[in-house]
C-alpha cells in the first residue's frame, strides 16, 4: 500500500497558542497510527508578536515559505494586545497569511453540543448547527494596511467588493450548502451600502445555478437579532469580511463561547486552520485554556486534506468531541467547568 505523506506547518503563536496547539498535536499523534497509509511531518515555525519581540518580524520569510510549501497549516493563536505597530494596529500575521496566500474562504462552523452551553433558552444538542462562510481577503479589512496620515482630521477605510471575490465566495457557500440542509443566506446591508447591492445582485445570479438550494438575503443587523432569537433558521451564512468577523463571535457565544469555535481559511491549493479565538495572554501558562476549538480545527484540516483515511480520522475526532461534551461536567473554566487544558484533551483522546 502506497503511503501518502503530508507536510503540516505548525504555528503555535502567542499567549495560549502553544498550549492549545500542543493538545491538538497530541490528538493528531494519537490518531495517526489508525491511518495505515498516511504519515505526517510537522514543521514548527515561530510566528507572531513573540517572534517580533525576539527578531523584529512577526512573519519571517522562512516561516512564510514553509507555509507555502506545506500541505496545510495548523495555527494556534496570534498577537498580543501590548505589541503593536507604530500606527497602533495589533500585529496580525494570520491576516497576512490569508491575503498573501489568497485564502479567501473562511469557514466557521457553529454547533451546539449541549443545551446547557447556550445562553439561549430551550436549546438542545444540535439545535444550533450552522456554517458562516466569510470572505477573507476583501471587504472592510482591505483597508487595514493603508497608511494613516499623522495629525489628519479624518480617516477613511474602504469596503472593497469585487465581482471575482463575490463569485468565488458565494460558490463556496452554495457548494457547502449542498452538503448540508440546502439553504444559503447572504448577510449584507444593501439598504444602505452600494457595495452590498452589488454583492446581493451577484448572489442571486449564482443562486440560479443551484435551483435545489433555498437562497435568501438578510440585513446584517437583522441577522444578528435572528441568531439570538431563532438561530435554527440559518444553515449556511455567507458574508463580507468584517460582518463575518463580528457574526462569528456572536454565533460562538450562543454555543458556549470562543473556545468552541474552530475555523479554516481556504484557498485554491492552500489552507490554514485555527481556533477563531485570540491569544488570551491573561490565562497563558495556567493550563486552563479551552483546546476544543483547536482540536476541531485539526479535524477540519484532516477533512480538507481529502484522503479517505484523513476524512475518516476527522470523523473520529468529531465523534470523540461529541461523546465527551455530552456530559456537561466535561468543561474548562471558560464554560463554567473545572477541567484543565490537558485533562479535557485526555478525555477526547480516550474516545478516539
BELCORJO-V89346 format. One record per run of one state. SS is the DSSP state (a for helix, b for strand, c for the rest). FROM is the first residue (numbers start at 0). TO is the last residue. If there is no record, write none. Layout:
# BELCORJO-V89346
SS:FROM:TO, SS:FROM:TO
This chain:
# BELCORJO-V89346
c:0:2, b:3:12, c:13:15, a:16:31, c:32:36, b:37:43, c:44:47, a:48:54, c:55:59, a:60:68, c:69:70, b:71:76, c:77:82, b:83:83, c:84:88, b:89:89, c:90:91, a:92:99, c:100:103, b:104:110, c:111:113, a:114:116, c:117:127, b:128:134, c:135:137, b:138:138, a:139:142, c:143:158, b:159:159, c:160:161, a:162:178, c:179:181, b:182:187, c:188:192, a:193:206, c:207:212, b:213:218, a:219:228, c:229:229, a:230:232, c:233:234, b:235:238, c:239:239, a:240:252, c:253:256, a:257:259, c:260:260, b:261:265, c:266:269, b:270:274, c:275:279, a:280:282, c:283:290, a:291:304, c:305:306, a:307:324, c:325:330, b:331:331, a:332:334, c:335:337, b:338:338, c:339:339, a:340:349, c:350:351
